[in-house]
Amino acid sequence: MNTKNIFFYIAILLVASSCEDAFTTTLKVDPPPHTTQLVGHCYIDNEADIIAASVTKSFGLLEDISEQEDLINDATVEIYESGTLKYTLDAIDPNDIFGNVNFGIELNEPFSRTDNEYELRISHPDYETISAKQTMPLIVPVTSVKKSGRFVNEDIDEGFGVDIKFNDPGGVENYYEVQLIFVDTSSSQDYTYPIYISSSDLNVSMGIDYNTLLISDNTFDGRSYTLTIGTYSEYDNMFVVWRSISKEMYLYSRSVGQQNQIEGDPFAEPVSIFSNMENGLGLFGMRIEDRYPVEE
């Protein structure tokens, strides 16, 4: 073997040795300090006959706990209307409704829209009291919902579109949430199923899940506007669920949607989940809803 070949193989061995050291070296990084806080989530719909909330606690970056272990079931959960106590929510079994809802109250009459300010206040002797305030947004009615033929974008190879037309009120920030549902009436009880939707509209963001889209009126304030959404699925009993939502609900849902989009991508920038809870984490939000059949 000549001298050049010897030096070549020595170089390869040195590189391999350095790579092995790089892959086997363990770096110990201390997690950032964490102060445990209350975390509260409560969303109030117009015409709701029940108000439900989840109360949990935050935990450190490297703590490994189950969904049930972070529930705080002995907190005091109150809702104030214009500074006066309106409702006190009772502790409930989280398995009665959803896995993370552990407080609720059944209303004697549906929660109707008012211009009053509402405050959610959650307290516990071991933690600092957290709170947030909301006002129910105005409903912005839809003027027409119609199928618009073939729909194709980066998410949907071959589908059909639905045009949603509405008149946006001027001089005020408006935020909307839209879903498409199918109502199955084939049995004795009606069942509602969400349908995956997408949009190429630059005003649209993905919401809290893949069946929810968000829209802000930043670029069309005070004008008539047509939002086009698309889907793969087509059923006879389809409805557009149209909601006017508070700005805080919009920001929270959008941040969760952004987090869902980068999940599993090690190179993506982390997303900070929006919270409007003072002294804690979570969201208190309000929304007003209506449903419209999809017409041919």
N, C-alpha and C positions, 0 to 999 in steps of 0.2 A: 504494500500500500504506500503510495507516495506521500510526501509531507503535506501537500494541499488537501488530500482526502482526510488525513488524520485531523488537521485543524477543523475541517468541515464537520466531522462527526463529533469532535469535542464541543463545538459550538452548539450542535443540535442537543447534546446531552445537557449542556448548561441551561439552554432555553427550557427544555422539558423539566429540569429540576426546579427552575424558578417558577414555572407554571404550577407545578405540583404544590410548592410552598404557598403560592397565592391562593389556590383552591382549598387548601387544608387549614390555613390560618383562620382562627376564630377571633373576631373582634367583640369585645364586651362593651355594650353601649347601655348606659343607665337610662331608663325611661324618664321622660320629663315628670316633674312633681305634679301630683294631681290632688285636688280638693274635691271630695264627693259633694255633689249638688243634687237637689231635686230636679226631676225632669217631668214635665207635664204636657199632655196633648189633649186638646178638646176642640171639636169642630161642631158648630151649631148651624143647622139648616133651618130655613124658614119652614114652617108647617111641621117641624119635627115634634113627635109626641114622646120622645125620650132624649135626654141629654146624657152622653156617656163620656168618660174621660179615663185616661191611663195615667198613673203616677208611678214613676220608677226612679232610680237613682243613677247617676253617672258612675263610670268606673274607669280605672287607669288603662293605658294603652295595652299593657301586657297581661291584664287580669283576664282570667278565663272563667266566665260565669254563664249560666244558662239564662234563657229569656225569663223564666219564672223566678229566678233568684234575685233579679233586680227590681221586682215589684215591691212597692211600698203600700201595704194594705191598711195601715192605721193612720193615714194622713187625714187632715180636714180639708175638704174641697168645697169651696163656696163660689157662687156667682152673684155679683152685685149689679144692680141696675141703677144708674145715676147715683151711686154712692150708698144705696140702701140694699141690704141683704135680700136677695130674691130667691135663691135656691141653695140648699145644702145637699150635696150628692152623697148617697149611701155607698158603703163598701159592698161590692158584689163579687160573686165567684167569676173569675176571668173566663172560665170555660162556658159560662152561660151565654155569652155573646161572641167575643173574639178572645184570642189567647192573651192579649195584652190590655184589655179594657177591664179595669178593676173598680171603677166607681160609676154610678149612674143614678138617674132619677126619672121616674115616669111622670109626665106632665098631665094635669087635669084637662088641659086644652092645648092645641098645637101652638108652638112658639111662632108667633107672627112677627112680621117686620115692624120695628119702630125706629125712630131717629135717636133713641137714647143710647148712651154709652154703657157698655157692659164690661165688667172686670172679672176675670178668673183669678182666684186667690187660693193657693195651696200652701198649707202650713203643716209642720211636724216638729215636735220638740227637739229632735236631733239635728235639724237642718234649718237653714235660713229660709224664711218665707219667700215664695216666688209668686209673681203676678204678671198679668198682661191685660191690656184693654183693647176692645174692639167695638166697632159700630157696624150694624148690618148694612151691606151695600144696597143700592137701588137696583131693582130688576130692570134689565134692558131687553125688551121683547124681541123675538125673531120675527121678521115679516114673511119669510118663506124658507122652506126646506125642500129641495128638489134634487133628484138624481141628475147627474150631468154627463153621463156617458163614460167612456173609457178613461181610466186613470193609471198613469205609470210614473214612478219616480225611483229613487235609489233604494227605497225600502220595499216597494210593491212592483213586481214584474208585470203583472197583468191584473187589473182590478177595475172598479168603477168609482166614480166620484160622486160626492154629495155637496151641493152648494147651499151654504147657510147665509142668508142675507139679513142684515139688521142695521138699525140707525143708531150710531154711537152718539151719546149726549156730549155736547161741546163744553169746554172749559173745566173739565174734571178728569182726573185719571181714572180709567176704567180697565178692569182686568176680568178676563173670562176664562172659563174652563168648559171644555166640550168633550163629550163621550158619545159613542154610538152603541145602542143596545138592541138586542133581539128579545122579544117577549114570546115565550112558548106557551100557547094556549091549548095544546093538544090534550092536556089532562084536566082533572077537576080543579087543579090549582095552577095559577099562572106562575111561570118561572122566568126570571130575567137574567140574561147572559150578556156580559160586555163583549164587544167586537174590537179587534185590533184595528187602529186607524193610523194614518200618516198624513202629512201635508208637506207641500213644497213652499208654502207661504213663509216668507222671511220674518214675518211677525210672530210666527208660531214656535213654541218650545215644547219639548216633551215634558209631561207632568210627572206626578209621583209614581205612575206605573205606565206600562206600555199601551194602555187603553185610554189614556188621558192626554189631551193636548191643551196647552195654555196659549192665550193670546193677550197682548197688551195693545192699547189704542194709541201708542206713541206716534205712529206715522199717519193715522187717519182720524185724529180727534175731531168730533163733531160732524163726521160725514157718514153717508151710507156706505156700507162695506159688505163685500161678499167673501166669505171664507170658504175655501174648497178643501175638503178632506177626502181621502181615498181609503178603500178597504178591499180585501180579497173576497169577503163573504157577502152573500146577498140572500136576504130572507123576506118573507111577506110582511111580518110585523116588526119593522125596524123603526126606532125612534132616536132622535137626537136629544141627548140630555144637555141642556144649556144652562150654565150657571154664571151669575155675576158673583165674583169673589173679592174678598178684601185684598189689599196690596200685600199684606203679610202672608196670606194663604198662597198668593201667587209666588212670592219670593221663596217660601218654604218648598212648595211643590216643585218649582223649577230647580232648586238646588239639589233636591233628592233625585230628580230626573237626570241631572248632570252627573251625579254620583253613580247612578245605575249605568250610564253610558260608558263610563271609564272603568267600571268594575272588572278586575282581572287584567288590566293593562298596567304593567309595572313601570312604564315610562310616562304615564299620564300625570298631570299636575293634580294634587289632591284638591277636593272640593270641600269648602266649608259649608255645612248645613245651616241654613238660616234659622234663627230663633228670635222670638219677640218676648221671651220670658225674662223679666227683670230678676236678677240675683240667681238665675238658674238657666235651664235649657228647656227647649220644647216649643210648642206653638199653641196659641189660642187663636182660632180663626172663625170667620163667619161667611156664609154663602147663601145665595137665594137661587132657587132652581125652578125650571119649567121643562116640560117635555113636548116635543113636536114630532108628529109622524113624518116619515120620509115619503114624499109624493113622487109619482112618476114624472 
